[in-house]
Amino acid sequence: MLKSCPISAHRIDAHFVRLIALQVMIVGLLLLLTEHLFFVFLLLFDFSIRTLKINKLSPFANIAKFVIHSLDMKPKLCDEAPKRFALYFGLVIIGFMTLFFIFGYDKVTNVLLVSLLVCAFLEATFDYCVGCKIYYYLQHIVPMNR
């Protein structure tokens, strides 16, 4: 059975998403190694901006566009809605991670960060989107009016 999006016919370039995931991995690893507040806020800012669909202000989106253009990569289109769901899911994780970081709950922060890193690694390396899998699963258990 082919997976298709019943909500949106919009498509997005999978290379773009994977390059952003790579950047999330790099910034997440820098956060893990340095524990510097800047990296937490960079993740929170970028995910928030992309959630609001203001990609012009997103450092990760701008770098991904530059790399795609520089390498003359041909688009590999995929459904946007599952990727957008994954973005929202990531924003929630980063939101909680930011709060726990600010209030000094290092272990909880690290668990959330490692979860984010695993998801970003799977997307960047294997084109496997954990958030998309959750999205597709929810499509099967939550009936929608069609």
Contacts in CASP RR format, 6 or more apart in sequence:
PFRMAT RR
TARGET T0000
AUTHOR 0000-0000-0000
METHOD contacts of the structure
MODEL  1
MLKSCPISAHRIDAHFVRLIALQVMIVGLLLLLTEHLFFVFLLLFDFSIR
TLKINKLSPFANIAKFVIHSLDMKPKLCDEAPKRFALYFGLVIIGFMTLF
FIFGYDKVTNVLLVSLLVCAFLEATFDYCVGCKIYYYLQHIVPMNR
3 79 0 8 1.000
3 136 0 8 1.000
4 79 0 8 1.000
5 79 0 8 1.000
5 80 0 8 1.000
5 81 0 8 1.000
5 82 0 8 1.000
6 139 0 8 1.000
6 144 0 8 1.000
6 146 0 8 1.000
7 81 0 8 1.000
7 144 0 8 1.000
8 79 0 8 1.000
8 80 0 8 1.000
8 81 0 8 1.000
10 79 0 8 1.000
10 80 0 8 1.000
10 81 0 8 1.000
11 77 0 8 1.000
11 78 0 8 1.000
11 79 0 8 1.000
11 80 0 8 1.000
12 77 0 8 1.000
12 78 0 8 1.000
12 79 0 8 1.000
12 80 0 8 1.000
12 83 0 8 1.000
13 68 0 8 1.000
13 75 0 8 1.000
13 76 0 8 1.000
13 77 0 8 1.000
13 78 0 8 1.000
14 76 0 8 1.000
14 77 0 8 1.000
14 78 0 8 1.000
14 127 0 8 1.000
15 64 0 8 1.000
15 68 0 8 1.000
15 73 0 8 1.000
15 75 0 8 1.000
15 76 0 8 1.000
16 61 0 8 1.000
16 64 0 8 1.000
16 65 0 8 1.000
16 68 0 8 1.000
17 78 0 8 1.000
17 83 0 8 1.000
17 123 0 8 1.000
17 129 0 8 1.000
18 123 0 8 1.000
18 124 0 8 1.000
18 127 0 8 1.000
19 63 0 8 1.000
19 64 0 8 1.000
19 67 0 8 1.000
19 68 0 8 1.000
19 124 0 8 1.000
20 50 0 8 1.000
20 60 0 8 1.000
20 61 0 8 1.000
20 64 0 8 1.000
21 119 0 8 1.000
21 120 0 8 1.000
21 121 0 8 1.000
21 123 0 8 1.000
21 124 0 8 1.000
22 120 0 8 1.000
22 124 0 8 1.000
23 60 0 8 1.000
23 63 0 8 1.000
23 64 0 8 1.000
24 43 0 8 1.000
24 60 0 8 1.000
24 116 0 8 1.000
24 117 0 8 1.000
24 120 0 8 1.000
24 124 0 8 1.000
25 117 0 8 1.000
25 120 0 8 1.000
25 121 0 8 1.000
25 124 0 8 1.000
27 39 0 8 1.000
27 42 0 8 1.000
27 43 0 8 1.000
28 39 0 8 1.000
28 43 0 8 1.000
28 113 0 8 1.000
28 116 0 8 1.000
28 117 0 8 1.000
28 120 0 8 1.000
29 117 0 8 1.000
30 36 0 8 1.000
30 39 0 8 1.000
31 39 0 8 1.000
31 40 0 8 1.000
31 43 0 8 1.000
31 113 0 8 1.000
32 110 0 8 1.000
32 113 0 8 1.000
32 114 0 8 1.000
32 117 0 8 1.000
35 106 0 8 1.000
37 101 0 8 1.000
37 102 0 8 1.000
40 94 0 8 1.000
40 97 0 8 1.000
40 98 0 8 1.000
40 101 0 8 1.000
41 98 0 8 1.000
42 59 0 8 1.000
43 94 0 8 1.000
43 97 0 8 1.000
43 98 0 8 1.000
43 116 0 8 1.000
44 91 0 8 1.000
44 94 0 8 1.000
44 95 0 8 1.000
44 98 0 8 1.000
46 58 0 8 1.000
46 59 0 8 1.000
46 60 0 8 1.000
46 61 0 8 1.000
47 87 0 8 1.000
47 90 0 8 1.000
47 91 0 8 1.000
47 94 0 8 1.000
48 91 0 8 1.000
49 55 0 8 1.000
49 57 0 8 1.000
49 58 0 8 1.000
49 61 0 8 1.000
50 58 0 8 1.000
50 60 0 8 1.000
50 61 0 8 1.000
50 87 0 8 1.000
51 87 0 8 1.000
51 88 0 8 1.000
51 91 0 8 1.000
55 61 0 8 1.000
55 62 0 8 1.000
56 62 0 8 1.000
67 73 0 8 1.000
81 135 0 8 1.000
82 129 0 8 1.000
82 131 0 8 1.000
82 132 0 8 1.000
82 135 0 8 1.000
82 136 0 8 1.000
83 129 0 8 1.000
83 132 0 8 1.000
85 131 0 8 1.000
85 132 0 8 1.000
85 134 0 8 1.000
85 135 0 8 1.000
86 119 0 8 1.000
86 123 0 8 1.000
86 129 0 8 1.000
86 130 0 8 1.000
86 131 0 8 1.000
86 132 0 8 1.000
86 134 0 8 1.000
86 135 0 8 1.000
89 131 0 8 1.000
89 134 0 8 1.000
90 116 0 8 1.000
90 119 0 8 1.000
93 112 0 8 1.000
93 115 0 8 1.000
93 116 0 8 1.000
94 112 0 8 1.000
94 116 0 8 1.000
96 112 0 8 1.000
97 109 0 8 1.000
97 112 0 8 1.000
97 113 0 8 1.000
97 116 0 8 1.000
100 108 0 8 1.000
100 109 0 8 1.000
100 112 0 8 1.000
101 109 0 8 1.000
118 130 0 8 1.000
119 129 0 8 1.000
119 130 0 8 1.000
119 131 0 8 1.000
122 128 0 8 1.000
122 129 0 8 1.000
122 130 0 8 1.000
123 129 0 8 1.000
123 130 0 8 1.000
END
